[in-house]
């Protein structure tokens, strides 16, 4: 997986991919603000957001597949 995937809308359930600086700052984070994830108000909202993210991922995959096909058929 490329690093931009971790920061995309389709990778909602996890924080950004941690770096060395993130690890060091987490040690000093007393109020635990660095360890926040996407929070939904209701299970229905969580489901809707997950389905939305899934379809965004499908769309991105289709775009990449079409681009690869066009590039290979030149």
N, CA, C and O of each residue as an XYZ file, in Angstrom:
296
protein
N       0.835     -1.192      0.000
C       0.000      0.000      0.000
C       0.873      1.246      0.000
O       1.850      1.328      0.744
N       0.528      2.183     -0.811
C       1.305      3.423     -0.810
C       0.898      4.288      0.375
O      -0.194      4.120      0.919
N       1.763      5.210      0.778
C       1.512      6.011      1.971
C       0.292      6.919      1.827
O      -0.334      7.260      2.830
N      -0.059      7.319      0.601
C      -1.213      8.198      0.442
C      -2.530      7.477      0.717
O      -3.546      8.130      0.957
N      -2.532      6.149      0.687
C      -3.745      5.391      0.981
C      -4.138      5.589      2.432
O      -5.327      5.693      2.737
N      -3.173      5.645      3.330
C      -3.460      5.791      4.740
C      -4.088      7.138      5.063
O      -4.767      7.267      6.082
N      -3.883      8.117      4.244
C      -4.416      9.443      4.492
C      -5.677      9.733      3.690
O      -6.157     10.867      3.682
N      -6.212      8.735      3.025
C      -7.356      8.962      2.154
C      -8.673      8.775      2.891
O      -8.709      8.277      4.016
N      -9.738      9.177      2.244
C     -11.074      9.015      2.799
C     -11.485      7.556      2.876
O     -12.386      7.215      3.642
N     -10.855      6.693      2.112
C     -11.264      5.296      2.095
C     -10.610      4.488      3.199
O     -10.969      3.327      3.395
N      -9.684      5.049      3.910
C      -8.997      4.351      4.994
C      -9.394      5.016      6.299
O      -8.546      5.535      7.025
N     -10.682      4.999      6.594
C     -11.249      5.800      7.666
C     -11.005      5.284      9.073
O     -10.935      6.084     10.006
N     -10.875      3.998      9.258
C     -10.898      3.458     10.607
C      -9.585      3.614     11.363
O      -9.543      3.394     12.573
N      -8.536      3.983     10.685
C      -7.241      4.054     11.320
C      -6.682      5.464     11.266
O      -7.054      6.280     10.422
N      -5.768      5.721     12.206
C      -5.072      7.000     12.164
C      -4.121      7.005     10.984
O      -3.929      5.991     10.313
N      -3.527      8.170     10.741
C      -2.497      8.242      9.702
C      -1.361      7.298     10.055
O      -1.130      7.004     11.228
N      -0.665      6.833      9.058
C       0.450      5.918      9.290
C       1.474      6.595     10.182
O       1.947      7.686      9.863
N       1.823      5.965     11.295
C       2.720      6.630     12.245
C       4.147      6.741     11.726
O       4.623      5.893     10.971
N       4.803      7.788     12.141
C       6.208      7.985     11.817
C       7.005      7.954     13.125
O       6.433      7.806     14.205
N       8.300      8.091     13.019
C       9.146      8.127     14.212
C       8.753      9.296     15.113
O       8.669      9.152     16.332
N       8.515     10.449     14.499
C       8.129     11.639     15.270
C       6.786     11.404     15.961
O       6.604     11.819     17.105
N       5.842     10.743     15.283
C       4.558     10.422     15.908
C       4.757      9.534     17.136
O       4.102      9.720     18.162
N       5.670      8.566     17.020
C       5.935      7.677     18.148
C       6.514      8.409     19.336
O       6.107      8.178     20.475
N       7.471      9.299     19.074
C       8.076     10.075     20.160
C       7.045     11.008     20.782
O       6.982     11.131     22.006
N       6.243     11.663     19.960
C       5.240     12.584     20.504
C       4.163     11.836     21.289
O       3.598     12.381     22.237
N       3.871     10.577     20.896
C       2.884      9.790     21.643
C       3.377      9.491     23.056
O       2.578      9.398     23.987
N       4.692      9.342     23.216
C       5.236      9.114     24.552
C       5.016     10.315     25.463
O       4.842     10.164     26.672
N       5.023     11.506     24.873
C       4.870     12.737     25.651
C       3.426     13.227     25.714
O       3.148     14.239     26.357
N       2.514     12.533     25.064
C       1.109     12.951     24.968
C       0.343     12.494     26.207
O      -0.154     11.368     26.260
N       0.254     13.367     27.191
C      -0.389     13.030     28.463
C      -1.901     12.910     28.309
O      -2.510     12.031     28.919
N      -2.513     13.770     27.511
C      -3.974     13.776     27.383
C      -4.492     12.808     26.327
O      -5.696     12.768     26.076
N      -3.607     12.020     25.697
C      -3.976     11.006     24.705
C      -4.698     11.602     23.499
O      -5.596     10.963     22.949
N      -4.331     12.805     23.077
C      -4.971     13.425     21.919
C      -4.440     12.873     20.604
O      -5.109     13.000     19.578
N      -3.263     12.267     20.602
C      -2.688     11.739     19.365
C      -3.297     10.395     18.984
O      -3.099      9.927     17.863
N      -4.026      9.776     19.884
C      -4.565      8.442     19.649
C      -6.068      8.501     19.345
O      -6.841      7.713     19.890
N      -6.475      9.415     18.493
C      -7.892      9.567     18.154
C      -8.183      8.942     16.803
O      -7.378      9.022     15.875
N      -9.342      8.323     16.709
C      -9.782      7.683     15.483
C     -11.049      8.372     15.010
O     -11.584      9.237     15.704
N     -11.532      7.995     13.832
C     -12.783      8.540     13.350
C     -13.898      8.071     14.272
O     -14.039      6.876     14.530
N     -14.686      9.013     14.766
C     -15.752      8.690     15.697
C     -17.084      9.013     15.042
O     -17.245     10.073     14.437
N     -18.034      8.104     15.163
C     -19.373      8.299     14.641
C     -20.345      8.393     15.809
O     -20.120      7.809     16.869
N     -21.428      9.136     15.599
C     -22.398      9.333     16.670
C     -23.323      8.142     16.862
O     -23.767      7.879     17.980
N     -23.617      7.427     15.801
C     -24.528      6.285     15.882
C     -23.980      5.131     15.045
O     -23.146      5.343     14.166
N     -24.445      3.914     15.315
C     -24.036      2.791     14.467
C     -24.471      2.972     13.009
O     -23.762      2.561     12.091
N     -25.636      3.589     12.802
C     -26.110      3.831     11.433
C     -25.156      4.773     10.696
O     -24.838      4.549      9.528
N     -24.703      5.821     11.378
C     -23.753      6.759     10.777
C     -22.435      6.050     10.464
O     -21.827      6.304      9.423
N     -21.993      5.170     11.349
C     -20.763      4.412     11.107
C     -20.914      3.536      9.870
O     -20.003      3.459      9.046
N     -22.073      2.869      9.737
C     -22.323      2.030      8.571
C     -22.340      2.848      7.285
O     -21.743      2.452      6.284
N     -23.020      3.983      7.312
C     -23.091      4.838      6.124
C     -21.705      5.334      5.724
O     -21.362      5.350      4.541
N     -20.921      5.733      6.703
C     -19.564      6.206      6.404
C     -18.694      5.072      5.858
O     -17.892      5.284      4.949
N     -18.854      3.868      6.416
C     -18.069      2.730      5.935
C     -18.458      2.369      4.503
O     -17.588      2.103      3.674
N     -19.756      2.358      4.207
C     -20.214      2.053      2.843
C     -19.720      3.121      1.875
O     -19.277      2.800      0.772
N     -19.793      4.377      2.275
C     -19.300      5.469      1.443
C     -17.814      5.290      1.145
O     -17.382      5.444      0.003
N     -17.039      4.966      2.170
C     -15.603      4.747      1.982
C     -15.339      3.566      1.059
O     -14.440      3.615      0.220
N     -16.129      2.501      1.216
C     -15.957      1.323      0.353
C     -16.192      1.682     -1.107
O     -15.417      1.280     -1.975
N     -17.245      2.430     -1.387
C     -17.539      2.795     -2.779
C     -16.507      3.769     -3.335
O     -16.208      3.732     -4.529
N     -15.959      4.636     -2.494
C     -14.871      5.497     -2.950
C     -13.661      4.647     -3.355
O     -13.006      4.926     -4.359
N     -13.376      3.613     -2.565
C     -12.255      2.722     -2.889
C     -12.518      1.979     -4.190
O     -11.612      1.833     -5.010
N     -13.746      1.508     -4.392
C     -14.099      0.816     -5.640
C     -13.914      1.763     -6.824
O     -13.357      1.375     -7.851
N     -14.379      2.997     -6.681
C     -14.225      3.980     -7.748
C     -12.771      4.259     -8.065
O     -12.397      4.356     -9.234
N     -11.939      4.390     -7.024
C     -10.507      4.625     -7.240
C      -9.857      3.435     -7.945
O      -9.022      3.608     -8.833
N     -10.247      2.233     -7.544
C      -9.709      1.036     -8.201
C     -10.104      0.992     -9.672
O      -9.292      0.631    -10.524
N     -11.344      1.355     -9.972
C     -11.801      1.354    -11.364
C     -11.044      2.383    -12.190
O     -10.665      2.113    -13.329
N     -10.825      3.551    -11.624
C     -10.074      4.590    -12.337
C      -8.664      4.097    -12.642
O      -8.175      4.271    -13.758
N      -8.006      3.483    -11.658
C      -6.648      2.978    -11.878
C      -6.643      1.864    -12.920
O      -5.745      1.805    -13.761
N      -7.637      0.984    -12.870
C      -7.707     -0.104    -13.844
C      -7.908      0.435    -15.258
O      -7.275     -0.042    -16.199
N      -8.777      1.416    -15.410
C      -9.025      2.013    -16.727
C      -7.773      2.719    -17.229
O      -7.409      2.585    -18.397
N      -7.108      3.475    -16.344
C      -5.878      4.159    -16.741
C      -4.816      3.157    -17.176
O      -4.126      3.378    -18.172
N      -4.678      2.050    -16.433
C      -3.697      1.024    -16.802
C      -4.053      0.393    -18.137
O      -3.168      0.146    -18.956
N      -5.319      0.129    -18.370
C      -5.762     -0.472    -19.629
C      -5.462      0.461    -20.802
O      -4.940      0.028    -21.830
N      -5.791      1.724    -20.644
C      -5.542      2.700    -21.719
C      -4.046      2.803    -21.984
O      -3.622      2.853    -23.138
N      -3.247      2.834    -20.927
C      -1.794      2.952    -21.082
C      -1.211      1.720    -21.777
O      -0.328      1.846    -22.626
N      -1.699      0.539    -21.422
C      -1.176     -0.693    -22.014
C      -1.630     -0.885    -23.456
O      -0.951     -1.556    -24.233
N      -2.767     -0.306    -23.821
C      -3.280     -0.516    -25.179
C      -2.752      0.494    -26.173
O      -3.156      0.478    -27.336
N      -1.862      1.371    -25.751
C      -1.262      2.360    -26.670
C      -0.224      1.713    -27.529
O       0.391      2.378    -28.362
